[in-house]
Amino acid sequence: MERNLSFNLHALTARLDRAADRMLKDYNVSYSRFLALTLVGEFGASTQRALADALGVTEPSVSRMTGVLTGAGLLEAGPDPAGGNRHRLTLTDDGKQLVTDGLRMFEQRLAALVAHSGVPYAEYAAHTERLLASLDHFEREGAK
């Protein structure tokens, strides 16, 4: 079977996700939960609805996840000051530390992987940003 870019990107992403799960075992959190914490702490997903949208999952799924993360002492979920049935999400100090440590670890390991491949890191990062920007553009245009 001939491999192509679309398959290779999918395979790379899947393998990186599995590797991330393995790396996070020492922190007792899955990559999907780490991603949720990162979206709350670094990208402003401050409600369960915003987090569900960012993760591409349902609100009940996020509700279960935030319950686990709250129980683990990594996340706080309280009533939204704007009212309604929304829950405001914030990281605890332990959650903030986990996100900081995890992001640093992932960046170091990815930089080492990219360096080992012989691909210049700055070029790879720039091309990845351009691809993401193009995807954002196409998704916005498709929504019109």
C-alpha positions as CSV (number, residue, x, y, z in Angstrom):
1,M,0.0,0.0,0.0
2,E,1.4,3.4,-1.0
3,R,1.5,5.8,2.0
4,N,0.4,9.4,1.4
5,L,0.4,12.6,3.3
6,S,-3.2,12.3,4.7
7,F,-2.5,8.8,6.0
8,N,0.9,9.8,7.4
9,L,-0.5,12.8,9.2
10,H,-3.2,10.6,10.7
11,A,-0.7,7.9,11.7
12,L,1.6,10.5,13.2
13,T,-1.2,12.2,15.2
14,A,-2.4,8.8,16.5
15,R,1.1,7.7,17.5
16,L,1.8,11.0,19.2
17,D,-1.5,10.8,21.1
18,R,-0.6,7.3,22.3
19,A,2.9,8.4,23.3
20,A,1.4,11.3,25.2
21,D,-0.8,8.9,27.2
22,R,2.3,6.9,28.1
23,M,4.2,10.0,29.1
24,L,1.4,11.2,31.4
25,K,1.1,7.9,33.3
26,D,3.5,9.3,36.0
27,Y,1.0,12.2,36.4
28,N,-2.0,9.8,36.7
29,V,-3.9,11.6,33.9
30,S,-4.8,10.6,30.4
31,Y,-3.9,12.8,27.4
32,S,-7.5,13.7,26.8
33,R,-7.9,14.9,30.4
34,F,-4.5,16.8,30.1
35,L,-5.8,18.4,26.9
36,A,-8.9,19.5,28.7
37,L,-6.8,21.0,31.5
38,T,-4.6,22.8,29.0
39,L,-7.6,24.2,27.1
40,V,-9.0,25.6,30.4
41,G,-5.6,26.9,31.6
42,E,-3.9,28.1,28.5
43,F,-6.7,28.8,25.9
44,G,-9.5,30.2,28.0
45,A,-12.1,27.4,27.8
46,S,-13.7,28.7,30.9
47,T,-17.1,26.9,30.8
48,Q,-18.1,23.3,30.2
49,R,-19.8,24.4,26.9
50,A,-16.6,26.1,25.7
51,L,-14.5,23.1,26.7
52,A,-16.9,20.7,24.9
53,D,-16.7,22.8,21.7
54,A,-12.9,23.0,21.9
55,L,-12.6,19.2,22.4
56,G,-15.3,18.4,19.9
57,V,-17.3,16.3,22.3
58,T,-20.7,16.6,24.0
59,E,-21.4,18.6,27.1
60,P,-22.4,15.4,29.1
61,S,-19.0,14.0,28.2
62,V,-17.2,17.1,29.4
63,S,-19.4,17.1,32.6
64,R,-18.2,13.6,33.4
65,M,-14.6,14.6,32.6
66,T,-14.7,17.7,34.7
67,G,-16.2,15.7,37.6
68,V,-13.1,13.3,37.5
69,L,-10.7,16.2,37.2
70,T,-12.4,18.1,40.1
71,G,-12.3,14.9,42.2
72,A,-8.6,14.6,41.4
73,G,-8.0,18.2,42.7
74,L,-6.9,19.5,39.3
75,L,-9.9,21.6,38.3
76,E,-12.6,23.6,40.0
77,A,-16.1,23.9,38.6
78,G,-18.4,26.5,40.1
79,P,-21.4,28.5,39.1
80,D,-20.9,31.0,36.3
81,P,-21.2,34.6,37.6
82,A,-23.2,35.3,34.4
83,G,-25.9,33.0,35.7
84,G,-27.7,30.2,34.0
85,N,-26.9,26.6,34.1
86,R,-23.3,27.1,33.1
87,H,-20.3,26.0,35.2
88,R,-17.1,28.2,35.3
89,L,-13.9,26.2,35.1
90,T,-10.6,27.1,36.6
91,L,-7.5,25.2,37.3
92,T,-6.3,24.5,40.9
93,D,-2.7,25.1,41.7
94,D,-2.0,21.4,41.2
95,G,-3.8,21.6,37.8
96,K,-1.7,24.7,36.8
97,Q,1.5,22.8,37.8
98,L,0.5,19.7,35.8
99,V,-0.2,21.8,32.7
100,T,3.1,23.7,33.0
101,D,5.1,20.5,33.6
102,G,3.3,18.5,30.9
103,L,3.6,21.2,28.2
104,R,7.3,21.6,29.0
105,M,7.8,17.8,28.8
106,F,5.9,17.5,25.5
107,E,7.8,20.4,23.9
108,Q,11.1,18.9,24.9
109,R,10.3,15.5,23.6
110,L,8.8,16.8,20.4
111,A,11.8,19.0,19.8
112,A,14.1,16.0,20.3
113,L,11.9,13.9,17.9
114,V,12.0,16.7,15.2
115,A,15.7,17.2,15.7
116,H,16.3,13.4,15.3
117,S,14.3,13.4,12.1
118,G,16.6,16.0,10.6
119,V,13.7,18.4,9.9
120,P,14.5,22.0,11.1
121,Y,12.3,22.7,14.1
122,A,11.5,26.3,13.1
123,E,10.5,25.3,9.6
124,Y,8.3,22.5,10.9
125,A,6.7,24.8,13.4
126,A,6.1,27.5,10.8
127,H,4.6,25.0,8.3
128,T,2.3,23.5,11.0
129,E,1.1,27.0,12.0
130,R,0.3,27.8,8.3
131,L,-1.6,24.5,7.9
132,L,-3.6,25.2,11.0
133,A,-4.4,28.7,9.8
134,S,-5.5,27.4,6.4
135,L,-7.7,24.8,8.1
136,D,-9.3,27.5,10.2
137,H,-9.9,29.5,7.1
138,F,-11.5,26.6,5.2
139,E,-13.7,25.7,8.2
140,R,-14.9,29.3,8.5
141,E,-15.6,29.5,4.7
142,G,-17.4,26.2,4.8
143,A,-19.7,27.4,7.6
144,K,-21.0,30.3,5.5
